């Protein structure tokens, strides 16, 4: 959020598009609230709208957070981040991860070693405490996905922006 606040103070933001961030709606509940409170120009969109916005609008960069970053740069974040990174790559839009250096886990060689939490099926099968899908249907509801380091333009940390090759630039964090 500090990055966005600074850009906004410098009048460098025309509009921030905020993904709702399913299944727990952190974008709607938290990010939208914070940006609105800071008077940052923004629009809330559904997660499934993001790729269309990248195609339709003049987007300078995509910036997302991270829950865990492996030593090769593979990054776990809220589900949908991987798809957003692919869409950004397709549209030649830089894709950045903004995270404190404490998010880097140098004990992990790559993203395949990151354990992905699976969320409760009720988050998909129910709406307003009412079941909206067949009771017997199986659900796959991962909370996170892993974005391959080749899709990431750089990592914005509290120290500096780190660019590929990550095996060299990450040494600054150790």
HELIX and SHEET records of a PDB file:
HELIX    1   1 UNK A    2  UNK A    9  1                                   8    
HELIX    2   2 UNK A   26  UNK A   26  1                                   1    
HELIX    3   3 UNK A   27  UNK A   31  3                                   5    
HELIX    4   4 UNK A   32  UNK A   37  1                                   6    
HELIX    5   5 UNK A   47  UNK A   49  5                                   3    
HELIX    6   6 UNK A   50  UNK A   56  1                                   7    
HELIX    7   7 UNK A   81  UNK A   90  1                                  10    
HELIX    8   8 UNK A  101  UNK A  103  5                                   3    
HELIX    9   9 UNK A  111  UNK A  113  5                                   3    
HELIX   10  10 UNK A  122  UNK A  125  1                                   4    
HELIX   11  11 UNK A  149  UNK A  151  5                                   3    
HELIX   12  12 UNK A  166  UNK A  169  1                                   4    
HELIX   13  13 UNK A  170  UNK A  173  5                                   4    
SHEET    1   A 2 UNK A  16  UNK A  19  0                                        
SHEET    2   A 2 UNK A  42  UNK A  45  1                                        
SHEET    1   B 4 UNK A  61  UNK A  64  0                                        
SHEET    2   B 4 UNK A  94  UNK A  98  1                                        
SHEET    3   B 4 UNK A 154  UNK A 156  1                                        
SHEET    4   B 4 UNK A 161  UNK A 163 -1                                        
SHEET    1   C 4 UNK A 104  UNK A 105  0                                        
SHEET    2   C 4 UNK A  68  UNK A  70  1                                        
SHEET    3   C 4 UNK A  75  UNK A  78 -1                                        
SHEET    4   C 4 UNK A 144  UNK A 147 -1                                        
SHEET    1   D 2 UNK A 126  UNK A 127  0                                        
SHEET    2   D 2 UNK A 130  UNK A 131 -1                                        
END                                                                             
